[in-house]
């Protein structure tokens, strides 16, 4: 379209206009249809000036459109290259077990870059709508297809970024919770009532209170692991979110089961200890009675 307008301007060159003016002046100078020629010349010059002005404005508009299209094209190429580079960077970090908390400055830079790319995608959407409103359906469709591909690639890179953003201390905390709960589960049988000996029962009760204290101290950490873990699953910040979700369910279930067992053991030991002490006192009284008689 720009070539067509430029060709039009070239065809309506200054030389052609000068030739028409010279011919008109010749006719006027020779008194040949002076009024008509003069009027036609004025109309011609006025229309020619308007056409040239419109053509120049059209050229400026087309040049801006071309420049804009070239800018958009370059932005999309730059974004595509950025996504390739960042995807590789994030994969290297994940393979090395490095997360955002390990490289905070890099994470901050990436956050800014991701925001800029999101803004670019929004800008491309506005361009698509503008093209449609201007009737440029072919350009709108082509840009829409290119934008959809960019969005798909961007979503894939964003998945890696979310994984990179998961809390660096989550895995150690979850491992610690598993270890503590496993240790309690492995020794909880020691909370059974051993016999009718008050001293033995007292010892078991003391151990039970230690377990009770450990569970109380562990509760905030368990709650933190469960809350953080659920967020990680929701944001798909791990490769297998379903597997993590099952682990979290297992932690919650085990904690609740152990808590119930310890609570029941505490009640049983306290009851048994009370009975054992009572039995000891009664046996002592019987023994004293026998001795005195």
Sine and cosine of phi, psi and omega as CSV:
sin_phi,cos_phi,sin_psi,cos_psi,sin_omega,cos_omega
0.00,0.00,-0.63,0.77,0.02,-1.00
-0.90,0.44,-0.64,0.77,0.02,-1.00
-0.89,0.45,-0.61,0.79,0.01,-1.00
-0.90,0.44,-0.69,0.72,-0.01,-1.00
-0.92,0.39,-0.67,0.74,0.01,-1.00
-0.90,0.44,-0.61,0.80,0.05,-1.00
-0.90,0.44,-0.64,0.76,0.03,-1.00
-0.86,0.50,-0.72,0.69,0.00,-1.00
-0.89,0.46,-0.63,0.78,0.00,-1.00
-0.91,0.42,-0.63,0.78,0.01,-1.00
-0.93,0.38,-0.52,0.85,0.04,-1.00
-0.99,-0.17,0.87,0.49,-0.10,-0.99
-0.98,0.20,0.17,-0.99,0.04,-1.00
-0.89,0.46,-0.54,0.84,-0.01,-1.00
-0.89,0.46,-0.69,0.72,0.01,-1.00
-0.89,0.45,-0.69,0.73,0.00,-1.00
-0.89,0.45,-0.63,0.78,0.00,-1.00
-0.91,0.41,-0.61,0.79,0.01,-1.00
-0.90,0.43,-0.65,0.76,0.01,-1.00
-0.92,0.39,-0.66,0.76,0.02,-1.00
-0.89,0.45,-0.67,0.74,-0.01,-1.00
-0.90,0.44,-0.64,0.77,0.02,-1.00
-0.91,0.41,-0.68,0.74,0.00,-1.00
-0.90,0.43,-0.68,0.74,0.01,-1.00
-0.90,0.44,-0.58,0.82,0.02,-1.00
-0.90,0.44,-0.70,0.71,0.00,-1.00
-0.90,0.43,-0.68,0.73,0.01,-1.00
-0.91,0.41,-0.68,0.74,-0.01,-1.00
-0.89,0.45,-0.48,0.88,-0.02,-1.00
-0.99,-0.17,0.30,0.95,0.09,-1.00
0.83,0.56,0.62,0.79,0.02,-1.00
-0.97,-0.23,0.93,-0.36,0.01,-1.00
0.68,0.74,0.82,0.57,-0.13,-0.99
-0.84,0.54,-0.79,0.61,-0.07,-1.00
-0.89,0.45,-0.69,0.73,-0.02,-1.00
-0.91,0.42,-0.71,0.71,-0.03,-1.00
-0.89,0.45,-0.70,0.72,-0.01,-1.00
-0.87,0.49,-0.69,0.72,0.00,-1.00
-0.90,0.44,-0.70,0.72,-0.01,-1.00
-0.90,0.43,-0.61,0.80,0.02,-1.00
-0.91,0.41,-0.69,0.72,0.02,-1.00
-0.89,0.46,-0.69,0.73,0.03,-1.00
-0.89,0.46,-0.66,0.75,-0.01,-1.00
-0.90,0.44,-0.72,0.69,-0.03,-1.00
-0.90,0.43,-0.64,0.77,0.00,-1.00
-0.91,0.42,-0.73,0.68,0.01,-1.00
-0.91,0.41,-0.64,0.77,-0.01,-1.00
-0.90,0.44,-0.66,0.75,0.01,-1.00
-0.90,0.45,-0.66,0.75,0.01,-1.00
-0.92,0.40,-0.68,0.73,0.01,-1.00
-0.89,0.46,-0.67,0.74,0.01,-1.00
-0.91,0.41,-0.65,0.76,0.04,-1.00
-0.89,0.45,-0.71,0.71,0.03,-1.00
-0.89,0.47,-0.64,0.77,-0.02,-1.00
-0.91,0.41,-0.67,0.74,0.02,-1.00
-0.90,0.43,-0.66,0.75,0.05,-1.00
-0.89,0.45,-0.63,0.77,0.02,-1.00
-0.90,0.44,-0.65,0.76,0.03,-1.00
-0.89,0.46,-0.69,0.72,0.03,-1.00
-0.88,0.48,-0.68,0.73,0.02,-1.00
-0.89,0.45,-0.69,0.72,0.00,-1.00
-0.92,0.39,-0.64,0.77,0.02,-1.00
-0.89,0.46,-0.65,0.76,0.05,-1.00
-0.91,0.42,-0.63,0.77,0.02,-1.00
-0.90,0.44,-0.66,0.75,0.03,-1.00
-0.91,0.42,-0.70,0.72,0.02,-1.00
-0.88,0.47,-0.65,0.76,0.01,-1.00
-0.90,0.43,-0.70,0.71,0.01,-1.00
-0.88,0.47,-0.65,0.76,0.02,-1.00
-0.91,0.41,-0.63,0.78,0.03,-1.00
-0.90,0.44,-0.70,0.72,0.02,-1.00
-0.88,0.48,-0.70,0.71,0.00,-1.00
-0.87,0.50,-0.68,0.73,0.01,-1.00
-0.92,0.39,-0.64,0.77,0.04,-1.00
-0.88,0.48,-0.65,0.76,0.01,-1.00
-0.93,0.37,-0.63,0.77,0.05,-1.00
-0.90,0.43,-0.67,0.74,0.02,-1.00
-0.90,0.44,-0.66,0.76,0.01,-1.00
-0.91,0.42,-0.67,0.74,0.01,-1.00
-0.87,0.49,-0.69,0.72,0.02,-1.00
-0.91,0.41,-0.65,0.76,0.03,-1.00
-0.87,0.50,-0.69,0.72,-0.01,-1.00
-0.90,0.44,-0.64,0.77,0.06,-1.00
-0.88,0.48,-0.72,0.70,-0.03,-1.00
-0.91,0.41,-0.71,0.70,-0.04,-1.00
-0.94,0.35,-0.61,0.80,0.04,-1.00
-0.86,0.50,-0.68,0.73,0.01,-1.00
-0.93,0.37,-0.65,0.76,0.03,-1.00
-0.87,0.49,-0.74,0.67,-0.02,-1.00
-0.90,0.43,-0.63,0.78,0.02,-1.00
-0.90,0.45,-0.65,0.76,0.05,-1.00
-0.88,0.47,-0.67,0.75,0.01,-1.00
-0.90,0.43,-0.70,0.71,-0.02,-1.00
-0.92,0.40,-0.63,0.77,0.03,-1.00
-0.90,0.43,-0.50,0.87,0.00,-1.00
-1.00,-0.04,0.13,0.99,-0.02,-1.00
0.85,0.52,0.56,0.83,0.07,-1.00
-0.97,-0.23,0.79,-0.61,-0.02,-1.00
-0.89,-0.45,0.02,-1.00,-0.09,-1.00
-0.82,0.57,-0.63,0.78,-0.01,-1.00
-0.90,0.43,-0.37,0.93,0.00,-1.00
-0.99,0.15,-0.44,0.90,-0.01,-1.00
-0.73,-0.69,0.95,0.33,-0.12,-0.99
-0.87,0.49,-0.61,0.79,-0.02,-1.00
-0.92,0.39,-0.66,0.75,0.04,-1.00
-0.90,0.43,-0.64,0.76,0.02,-1.00
-0.89,0.47,-0.66,0.75,0.01,-1.00
-0.89,0.46,-0.66,0.75,0.02,-1.00
-0.90,0.44,-0.68,0.73,0.01,-1.00
-0.91,0.42,-0.62,0.78,0.04,-1.00
-0.85,0.53,-0.70,0.71,0.01,-1.00
-0.90,0.44,-0.69,0.73,-0.02,-1.00
-0.92,0.40,-0.65,0.76,0.04,-1.00
-0.89,0.46,-0.65,0.76,0.02,-1.00
-0.89,0.45,-0.66,0.75,0.01,-1.00
-0.90,0.43,-0.64,0.77,0.01,-1.00
-0.93,0.35,-0.59,0.81,0.08,-1.00
-0.89,0.46,-0.64,0.76,0.03,-1.00
-0.91,0.42,-0.59,0.81,0.04,-1.00
-0.90,0.43,-0.67,0.74,0.03,-1.00
-0.88,0.47,-0.63,0.78,0.05,-1.00
-0.91,0.42,-0.62,0.79,0.01,-1.00
-0.92,0.40,-0.63,0.77,0.04,-1.00
-0.89,0.45,-0.60,0.80,0.05,-1.00
-0.89,0.47,-0.64,0.77,0.03,-1.00
-0.91,0.41,-0.63,0.78,0.04,-1.00
-0.88,0.47,-0.65,0.76,0.01,-1.00
-0.87,0.50,-0.72,0.70,0.01,-1.00
-0.91,0.42,-0.63,0.77,0.02,-1.00
-0.89,0.46,-0.70,0.71,0.01,-1.00
-0.87,0.50,-0.66,0.75,0.01,-1.00
-0.90,0.44,-0.69,0.72,-0.02,-1.00
-0.91,0.42,-0.49,0.87,0.00,-1.00
-1.00,0.08,-0.01,1.00,0.00,-1.00
0.99,0.15,0.16,0.99,0.01,-1.00
-1.00,0.02,0.94,0.34,-0.13,-0.99
-0.92,0.38,-0.61,0.79,0.00,-1.00
-0.90,0.43,-0.72,0.70,0.01,-1.00
-0.91,0.42,-0.62,0.78,0.01,-1.00
-0.90,0.44,-0.71,0.70,-0.01,-1.00
-0.90,0.43,-0.70,0.72,-0.01,-1.00
-0.89,0.46,-0.70,0.72,0.00,-1.00
-0.92,0.39,-0.59,0.81,0.02,-1.00
-0.90,0.44,-0.67,0.74,0.02,-1.00
-0.89,0.45,-0.68,0.73,0.02,-1.00
-0.91,0.41,-0.63,0.78,0.00,-1.00
-0.92,0.40,-0.63,0.78,0.03,-1.00
-0.88,0.47,-0.64,0.77,0.04,-1.00
-0.91,0.42,-0.66,0.75,0.03,-1.00
-0.90,0.44,-0.67,0.75,0.00,-1.00
-0.89,0.46,-0.66,0.75,0.01,-1.00
-0.89,0.45,-0.71,0.70,0.02,-1.00
-0.90,0.43,-0.66,0.75,-0.01,-1.00
-0.88,0.47,-0.65,0.76,0.01,-1.00
-0.89,0.46,-0.61,0.79,0.02,-1.00
-0.92,0.40,-0.66,0.75,0.03,-1.00
-0.93,0.37,-0.59,0.81,0.00,-1.00
-0.90,0.44,-0.57,0.82,0.06,-1.00
-0.86,0.50,-0.71,0.71,0.03,-1.00
-0.90,0.43,-0.62,0.78,-0.01,-1.00
-0.91,0.42,-0.63,0.77,0.05,-1.00
-0.89,0.45,-0.65,0.76,0.05,-1.00
-0.89,0.45,-0.66,0.75,0.01,-1.00
-0.90,0.44,-0.47,0.88,-0.07,-1.00
-1.00,0.08,-0.14,0.99,-0.05,-1.00
-0.89,0.45,0.51,-0.86,-0.06,-1.00
-0.83,0.56,0.76,-0.65,-0.05,-1.00
-0.93,0.37,-0.41,0.91,-0.05,-1.00
-1.00,-0.07,0.11,0.99,-0.06,-1.00
-0.92,0.38,-0.78,0.63,-0.03,-1.00
-0.86,0.50,-0.72,0.70,0.05,-1.00
-0.87,0.49,-0.63,0.78,0.01,-1.00
-0.92,0.40,-0.68,0.73,0.00,-1.00
-0.91,0.41,-0.63,0.77,0.04,-1.00
-0.89,0.46,-0.65,0.76,0.01,-1.00
-0.90,0.44,-0.68,0.74,0.01,-1.00
-0.89,0.45,-0.70,0.71,0.04,-1.00
-0.86,0.51,-0.69,0.72,-0.04,-1.00
-0.90,0.44,-0.70,0.71,-0.01,-1.00
-0.91,0.41,-0.70,0.71,0.02,-1.00
-0.91,0.41,-0.60,0.80,0.03,-1.00
-0.90,0.43,-0.63,0.77,0.01,-1.00
-0.91,0.42,-0.66,0.75,0.02,-1.00
-0.92,0.40,-0.68,0.73,-0.01,-1.00
-0.89,0.46,-0.58,0.81,-0.05,-1.00
-0.96,0.28,-0.32,0.95,-0.05,-1.00
-0.86,-0.51,0.10,0.99,-0.08,-1.00
-0.93,0.37,-0.34,0.94,0.04,-1.00
-0.91,0.42,-0.32,0.95,0.01,-1.00
-0.96,0.28,-0.07,1.00,0.01,-1.00
-1.00,-0.05,0.04,1.00,0.04,-1.00
-0.95,0.32,0.49,-0.87,0.04,-1.00
-0.89,0.45,0.87,-0.49,-0.13,-0.99
-0.98,0.22,-0.65,0.76,-0.07,-1.00
-0.19,-0.98,-0.31,-0.95,0.06,-1.00
-0.99,-0.15,0.20,0.98,0.01,-1.00
-0.99,0.15,0.85,-0.53,-0.08,-1.00
-0.88,0.47,-0.62,0.78,-0.02,-1.00
-0.91,0.41,-0.67,0.74,0.01,-1.00
-0.91,0.41,-0.65,0.76,0.03,-1.00
-0.91,0.41,-0.64,0.77,0.01,-1.00
-0.88,0.48,-0.65,0.76,0.02,-1.00
-0.89,0.45,-0.68,0.73,0.04,-1.00
-0.91,0.42,-0.61,0.79,0.01,-1.00
-0.91,0.42,-0.63,0.78,0.05,-1.00
-0.89,0.46,-0.66,0.75,0.04,-1.00
-0.90,0.43,-0.62,0.78,0.01,-1.00
-0.88,0.47,-0.64,0.76,0.00,-1.00
-0.92,0.39,-0.52,0.85,0.08,-1.00
-0.91,0.40,-0.68,0.73,0.05,-1.00
-0.89,0.47,-0.67,0.74,-0.02,-1.00
-0.88,0.48,-0.67,0.74,0.01,-1.00
-0.92,0.39,-0.66,0.75,0.01,-1.00
-0.88,0.48,-0.68,0.73,0.01,-1.00
-0.90,0.43,-0.62,0.78,0.02,-1.00
-0.91,0.42,-0.67,0.74,0.02,-1.00
-0.93,0.35,-0.49,0.87,-0.04,-1.00
-0.98,0.17,-0.36,0.93,-0.10,-1.00
-0.82,0.57,-0.76,0.65,0.01,-1.00
-0.86,0.51,-0.61,0.79,-0.01,-1.00
-0.93,0.36,-0.63,0.77,0.06,-1.00
-0.88,0.47,-0.71,0.70,-0.01,-1.00
-0.89,0.46,-0.64,0.77,0.03,-1.00
-0.90,0.43,-0.70,0.72,0.01,-1.00
-0.88,0.48,-0.69,0.73,-0.01,-1.00
-0.91,0.41,-0.70,0.71,-0.02,-1.00
-0.91,0.42,-0.75,0.66,-0.01,-1.00
-0.90,0.44,-0.67,0.74,0.00,-1.00
-0.88,0.47,-0.66,0.75,0.02,-1.00
-0.89,0.46,-0.63,0.78,0.03,-1.00
-0.91,0.42,-0.65,0.76,0.02,-1.00
-0.89,0.46,-0.66,0.75,0.03,-1.00
-0.90,0.43,-0.71,0.71,-0.03,-1.00
-0.89,0.46,-0.62,0.78,-0.02,-1.00
-1.00,0.03,0.00,1.00,0.00,-1.00
0.82,0.58,0.77,0.64,-0.03,-1.00
-1.00,-0.01,0.16,0.99,0.09,-1.00
-0.75,-0.66,0.30,-0.95,-0.04,-1.00
-0.92,0.38,-0.56,0.83,-0.06,-1.00
-0.80,-0.60,0.98,0.20,-0.04,-1.00
-0.87,0.49,-0.55,0.83,0.01,-1.00
-0.90,0.43,-0.63,0.78,0.02,-1.00
-0.90,0.43,-0.68,0.73,0.03,-1.00
-0.90,0.44,-0.64,0.77,0.01,-1.00
-0.87,0.50,-0.65,0.76,0.02,-1.00
-0.92,0.40,-0.61,0.79,0.05,-1.00
-0.89,0.45,-0.66,0.75,0.01,-1.00
-0.91,0.42,-0.65,0.76,0.05,-1.00
-0.88,0.47,-0.64,0.76,-0.02,-1.00
-0.92,0.40,-0.64,0.77,0.04,-1.00
-0.88,0.47,-0.72,0.69,-0.01,-1.00
-0.88,0.47,-0.70,0.71,-0.01,-1.00
-0.90,0.43,-0.70,0.71,-0.02,-1.00
-0.91,0.42,-0.67,0.74,0.02,-1.00
-0.87,0.49,-0.70,0.71,-0.01,-1.00
-0.91,0.41,-0.66,0.75,0.00,-1.00
-0.91,0.42,-0.71,0.71,0.01,-1.00
-0.90,0.43,-0.64,0.77,0.03,-1.00
-0.87,0.49,-0.67,0.74,0.01,-1.00
-0.92,0.39,-0.66,0.75,0.00,-1.00
-0.90,0.43,-0.69,0.73,-0.01,-1.00
-0.92,0.40,-0.64,0.76,0.03,-1.00
-0.89,0.46,-0.67,0.74,0.02,-1.00
-0.93,0.36,-0.65,0.76,0.03,-1.00
-0.89,0.46,-0.65,0.76,0.03,-1.00
-0.86,0.50,-0.72,0.69,0.01,-1.00
-0.90,0.44,-0.67,0.74,-0.01,-1.00
-0.91,0.42,-0.68,0.73,-0.02,-1.00
-0.92,0.39,-0.64,0.77,0.02,-1.00
-0.90,0.43,-0.65,0.76,0.03,-1.00
-0.92,0.39,-0.70,0.72,-0.01,-1.00
-0.91,0.41,-0.63,0.77,0.00,-1.00
-0.90,0.44,-0.65,0.76,0.03,-1.00
-0.89,0.46,-0.69,0.72,0.02,-1.00
-0.92,0.38,-0.63,0.77,-0.01,-1.00
-0.91,0.42,-0.67,0.74,0.03,-1.00
-0.91,0.42,-0.63,0.77,0.03,-1.00
-0.90,0.44,-0.69,0.72,0.02,-1.00
-0.89,0.46,-0.64,0.77,0.00,-1.00
-0.89,0.45,-0.69,0.72,0.01,-1.00
-0.89,0.46,-0.67,0.74,-0.02,-1.00
-0.92,0.39,-0.65,0.76,0.04,-1.00
-0.91,0.42,-0.60,0.80,0.04,-1.00
-0.90,0.43,-0.67,0.74,0.02,-1.00
-0.90,0.43,-0.67,0.74,0.02,-1.00
-0.90,0.44,-0.67,0.75,-0.01,-1.00
-0.90,0.43,-0.65,0.76,0.00,-1.00
-0.92,0.40,-0.63,0.78,0.02,-1.00
-0.90,0.45,-0.68,0.74,0.00,-1.00
-0.90,0.43,-0.64,0.76,-0.03,-1.00
-0.92,0.40,-0.66,0.75,-0.05,-1.00
-0.96,0.29,-0.41,0.91,0.01,-1.00
-1.00,0.01,0.00,0.00,0.00,0.00
